[in-house]
């Protein structure tokens, strides 16, 4: 069974939701038969790469909040993260364009290191003092190497704005087609969708339901035909 997760590194509920989903997945009896794929979704796709601002300022301007209200919201998110065992800096974080991060996640997917990289990027964005957006490519290379990627390959992707750009945009178009207008958004076997950072119990129920309702393979009997199997291949006699 495949679970696809649309998310953005700048999304705090994606950070929390991933932890809740993984708690449910860890207890799922068929865990070893579940493939998890992370898909791209930008919360702020129109933001320029060099447009970086404090999170509190961004929240105040985007949602029309006072700074006091924005700080209270961050405090609430910090408490939600702590309940899942996650570190979360409620003050001093900044917000920027995440397109390059998504491109690197597609590189990581090709090398089987996608989950490692997304967790490292979440940690860097929400828990560490160093900015994910103001230190340039060197910071991203450092984090990608920590996830197991080759530094030269990472630098090559960052130097080429077209690298994996189509893959990111394809993910985003697909999210729109599926009706996802916010993240996190979880799709189980292309049959069920779960929106938001739901409690682990909701994810557990969704996993169980999706697993139980998987469609068995329907074999179309077209008569005997030559085929290869564990004992070798059928050899034509005439």
C-alpha positions as CSV (number, residue, x, y, z in Angstrom):
1,X,0.0,0.0,0.0
2,X,1.3,3.5,-0.8
3,X,0.7,6.6,1.2
4,X,1.5,9.9,-0.4
5,X,2.0,13.0,1.8
6,X,1.7,16.5,0.3
7,X,3.5,18.9,2.5
8,X,5.7,22.0,2.8
9,X,8.8,22.4,5.0
10,X,7.5,25.9,6.0
11,X,4.2,24.3,7.3
12,X,4.2,23.7,11.1
13,X,1.2,21.4,10.9
14,X,3.0,19.3,8.3
15,X,5.8,18.9,10.9
16,X,3.4,17.9,13.6
17,X,1.2,15.8,11.3
18,X,4.2,13.7,10.1
19,X,4.9,12.8,13.7
20,X,1.3,11.8,14.3
21,X,1.1,9.8,11.2
22,X,4.4,8.0,11.9
23,X,3.1,7.1,15.4
24,X,0.1,5.4,13.8
25,X,2.2,3.8,11.1
26,X,4.7,2.3,13.7
27,X,1.8,0.5,15.3
28,X,0.2,-0.7,12.1
29,X,0.5,-4.5,11.7
30,X,1.4,-4.2,8.0
31,X,3.9,-1.5,8.4
32,X,6.5,-3.2,6.3
33,X,4.2,-3.3,3.3
34,X,3.5,0.5,3.4
35,X,5.4,2.7,1.1
36,X,5.5,6.4,2.0
37,X,6.2,9.0,-0.6
38,X,6.5,12.8,0.1
39,X,5.0,15.1,-2.5
40,X,5.7,18.8,-3.1
41,X,3.3,21.6,-2.1
42,X,4.4,25.3,-1.6
43,X,2.4,27.4,0.8
44,X,4.0,30.6,-0.7
45,X,5.0,29.8,-4.3
46,X,5.1,33.4,-5.4
47,X,7.6,34.5,-2.8
48,X,11.0,35.6,-4.2
49,X,14.0,33.5,-3.2
50,X,15.6,36.4,-1.4
51,X,12.4,37.5,0.4
52,X,12.9,36.3,3.9
53,X,11.1,37.7,6.9
54,X,10.4,36.7,10.5
55,X,7.6,34.2,11.0
56,X,5.8,36.5,13.4
57,X,5.9,39.4,10.8
58,X,4.7,37.0,8.1
59,X,1.8,35.7,10.1
60,X,0.7,39.2,11.1
61,X,0.7,40.5,7.6
62,X,-0.8,37.4,5.9
63,X,-3.6,36.8,8.3
64,X,-4.2,40.3,9.6
65,X,-3.2,39.4,13.2
66,X,-1.6,41.5,15.8
67,X,1.9,40.4,16.8
68,X,0.5,39.3,20.1
69,X,-2.0,37.1,18.4
70,X,0.8,35.7,16.1
71,X,3.0,34.9,19.1
72,X,0.1,33.2,20.9
73,X,-0.4,31.0,17.8
74,X,3.2,30.1,17.8
75,X,3.0,29.2,21.4
76,X,0.1,26.9,20.7
77,X,2.0,25.2,17.9
78,X,5.0,24.8,20.2
79,X,2.8,23.0,22.7
80,X,1.3,20.8,20.0
81,X,4.8,19.9,18.8
82,X,6.1,19.2,22.3
83,X,3.2,16.8,22.8
84,X,4.6,14.7,19.9
85,X,8.1,14.9,21.2
86,X,9.2,17.5,18.7
87,X,11.4,20.5,19.3
88,X,9.9,23.8,18.2
89,X,11.3,27.3,18.5
90,X,8.4,29.7,19.0
91,X,10.5,32.8,18.6
92,X,13.2,33.9,16.2
93,X,12.3,31.7,13.2
94,X,12.1,33.1,9.7
95,X,10.1,32.3,6.6
96,X,11.2,32.0,3.0
97,X,10.7,30.4,-0.4
98,X,10.8,26.5,-0.3
99,X,11.1,25.7,-4.0
100,X,14.8,24.6,-3.7
101,X,14.0,22.4,-0.8
102,X,11.3,20.6,-2.8
103,X,13.8,20.2,-5.7
104,X,16.3,18.6,-3.3
105,X,13.6,16.3,-1.9
106,X,13.0,14.9,-5.4
107,X,16.8,14.3,-5.8
108,X,16.6,12.5,-2.4
109,X,13.7,10.4,-3.6
110,X,15.8,9.1,-6.5
111,X,18.5,8.0,-4.0
112,X,16.1,6.5,-1.4
113,X,16.8,9.2,1.1
114,X,13.7,11.3,0.9
115,X,12.3,10.6,4.4
116,X,15.7,11.3,5.9
117,X,16.0,14.6,4.2
118,X,12.5,15.9,4.9
119,X,13.0,15.1,8.6
120,X,16.3,17.0,8.7
121,X,14.8,20.0,6.9
122,X,11.9,20.1,9.3
123,X,14.3,20.0,12.2
124,X,16.4,22.7,10.7
125,X,13.4,25.0,10.1
126,X,11.5,24.5,13.3
127,X,14.1,23.5,16.0
128,X,17.5,25.0,15.1
129,X,18.7,28.5,15.6
130,X,20.4,28.7,12.2
131,X,18.2,29.9,9.4
132,X,17.2,27.6,6.5
133,X,16.8,30.5,4.2
134,X,19.6,33.1,4.8
135,X,22.8,31.1,4.6
136,X,22.7,30.2,0.9
137,X,23.4,26.9,-0.8
138,X,26.1,25.9,1.7
139,X,23.5,25.4,4.4
140,X,21.3,23.2,2.2
141,X,24.3,21.2,1.0
142,X,25.3,20.6,4.6
143,X,21.8,19.3,5.5
144,X,21.5,17.2,2.4
145,X,24.9,15.5,3.0
146,X,23.7,14.7,6.6
147,X,20.7,12.9,4.9
148,X,23.1,10.8,2.9
149,X,23.3,12.7,-0.4
150,X,26.4,13.5,-2.4
151,X,27.5,17.1,-2.0
152,X,28.5,17.6,-5.6
153,X,25.1,16.2,-6.8
154,X,23.3,18.6,-4.4
155,X,25.3,21.6,-5.6
156,X,24.6,20.7,-9.2
157,X,20.8,20.7,-8.6
158,X,20.9,24.0,-6.7
159,X,23.0,25.5,-9.5
160,X,20.4,24.5,-12.1
161,X,17.0,26.1,-11.5
162,X,15.4,23.7,-14.0
163,X,16.6,20.6,-12.1
164,X,13.5,18.8,-10.7
165,X,11.4,21.9,-11.3
166,X,9.0,19.9,-13.5
167,X,8.6,17.3,-10.8
168,X,7.8,19.9,-8.2
169,X,5.2,21.5,-10.4
170,X,3.7,18.1,-11.3
171,X,3.2,17.3,-7.7
172,X,1.5,20.7,-7.1
173,X,-0.8,20.2,-10.1
174,X,-1.7,16.8,-8.9
175,X,-2.6,18.1,-5.4
176,X,-5.0,20.6,-7.0
177,X,-6.6,17.8,-9.1
178,X,-7.1,15.8,-5.9
179,X,-8.7,18.7,-4.2
180,X,-5.9,19.5,-1.8
181,X,-6.0,23.2,-1.1
182,X,-3.9,22.9,2.1
183,X,-1.4,20.7,3.8
184,X,-0.6,18.2,5.1
185,X,-2.7,16.1,2.8
186,X,-2.4,12.3,3.0
187,X,-3.6,10.0,0.2
188,X,-3.8,6.3,0.9
189,X,-3.7,4.0,-2.1
190,X,-5.4,6.7,-4.2
191,X,-8.6,5.7,-2.5
192,X,-8.7,7.8,0.7
193,X,-7.6,11.3,1.6
194,X,-6.9,12.6,5.1
195,X,-6.5,16.4,5.4
196,X,-4.6,18.1,8.2
197,X,-2.6,17.1,11.2
198,X,-5.1,14.6,12.5
199,X,-4.7,12.7,15.8
200,X,-2.7,9.4,15.5
201,X,-6.0,7.5,16.1
202,X,-7.5,9.0,12.9
203,X,-4.4,7.9,10.9
204,X,-4.6,4.5,12.4
205,X,-8.2,4.1,11.4
206,X,-7.5,5.3,7.9
207,X,-4.6,2.9,7.4
208,X,-6.8,0.0,8.6
209,X,-9.7,0.9,6.4
210,X,-7.5,1.5,3.3
211,X,-5.7,-1.8,3.9
212,X,-8.9,-3.8,4.4
213,X,-10.5,-2.4,1.3
214,X,-7.7,-3.0,-1.1
215,X,-9.0,-4.5,-4.4
216,X,-7.7,-8.0,-5.1
217,X,-6.2,-8.5,-8.5
218,X,-8.7,-9.7,-11.1
219,X,-7.1,-12.1,-13.5
220,X,-8.5,-12.0,-17.0
221,X,-8.3,-15.6,-18.3
222,X,-7.2,-15.5,-21.9
223,X,-6.3,-19.2,-22.1
224,X,-2.9,-20.8,-21.8
225,X,0.0,-18.6,-22.9
226,X,3.8,-19.0,-22.7
227,X,5.4,-17.4,-19.6
228,X,8.4,-17.4,-17.4
229,X,8.3,-18.5,-13.8
230,X,10.4,-19.7,-10.9
231,X,11.1,-23.0,-12.7
232,X,12.2,-21.3,-15.9
233,X,10.6,-20.3,-19.2
234,X,8.3,-22.4,-21.4
235,X,10.1,-23.6,-24.5
236,X,8.0,-23.7,-27.7
237,X,7.8,-27.3,-29.0
238,X,6.9,-26.4,-32.5
